[in-house]
Amino acid sequence: MVDCIFCRIVRREAPARIIYQDEEVTAFHDAHPQAPVHVLIVPNRHIVGIAQTRPEDAPLLGKMLVVARQLAEDLKVTDGYRLVVNSGPLSGQSVFHLHLHLLGGRPLRWPPG
């Protein structure tokens, strides 16, 4: 999708503090962080959201989780972090490109929201 901000970040056409990128996944710091560590992990291929994934996307979804774990180690938040995927406008999803939030660096309360 040409106008998607996350697609533009993946293609490096929009500014972002990218901290990881390979042929399948890109990770960058959130522009409006909700915690000291707030990273977004996105598939490089445009997928609107988790509801639009297919069974064949399972390896990609798993890769996103593995990248999140590695980034949590790199960013030194392994003492506690949260992974969040919002699905649809009522969940708070505001960019309709699948993304995984990695939040850490402070106590995270439950329930969220």
N, C-alpha and C positions, 0 to 999 in steps of 0.2 A: 504494500500500500504506500503510495508515493508521499502522502501528506502526514502519515503517522510519525509523531515525534520520536518514538522509540526506533522505528525503521531508519529514520534520518540519523539518529545517534549511532546505530549499528554501522551505517555506511559512512560515518564520520562527517556528515554534512551538517550536523547540529552540535553545538558545544555540550560537552559532558566530561566529567572526571572519570574516564574509563579506567578500571583497575584489572579487568580480565577480558580477554577476547580470544576466541578460537573460531573454527569454522561453523560451530553450531550455536554458541552461547556468547553473550556479552554481559558484563557486569559493570555498573557505574554507581557513583554516589548519588543519592536522591537530591534533587535541587531544593527540596523543602523537608529536611530531615526531621523525624519525629523522635529521634534518639541520637546519642553521640555517634553511634555507628548505624547508618541507614543506607543500605546498598540495594539496588534493584538488579535482579538477574533475569534476563530476557532471552527467549530464543531468537536467533538471527532471522529466522523465517517468520513472517507475520502470521500470528494466530490470535484471533480476537480475544479469547479468554479460555479458561479451563473447560467451559461447557462446549467449546468447539474442538476439543482435542479428540483424536481417534485412537483406537488401540495401537496402531503403528507408531504413535507418538510416545509410547511408554519409554523407550530408550532416551529420548530427548528430555522428558520430564525427570527421569532418574539422573541424567547428567546435570540438570539444574540443581538438584539436591546435593549432589556430590560437589559441585562448584561452590554451593553455599557453605558446606562444611569446611572446605579448604579455605574459603575467604574468612570464615569465622576464626579459624586458626591464625591466618595471616594478620587479621585485625585484632587479635588477642581478646576475643570475647567468648572463649570456650567455657567460661564459668557460667554462662547463661545467655542465650539469645533466642529470638523468636523468628520463625519463618511464617509468612502470611501470604496467602493468595486470595484476593478478592474476586468475586464472580458476579458481574452485573452492577448496574447503577445503584441498587438498594444496598449493596455491600460496601459501597464507597469506591468502587472501581471508577476511575476518572479518565484513564488512558486505556483505550480498548485494543491493547496489545498485551497478550499474556505476560505477566511478570510476577516474580517472587520477591517479596520484601525480606531482607535480612536486617533485623533490628537488635541492637545490643548496646552495651556500655553503660547501662543504668538498670535499676530494678524495673521489671516489667510486671505490671499488676494483672490480676485476673478478676473478673472477666474484662476483656478488652472492649474498647468502644464505649 
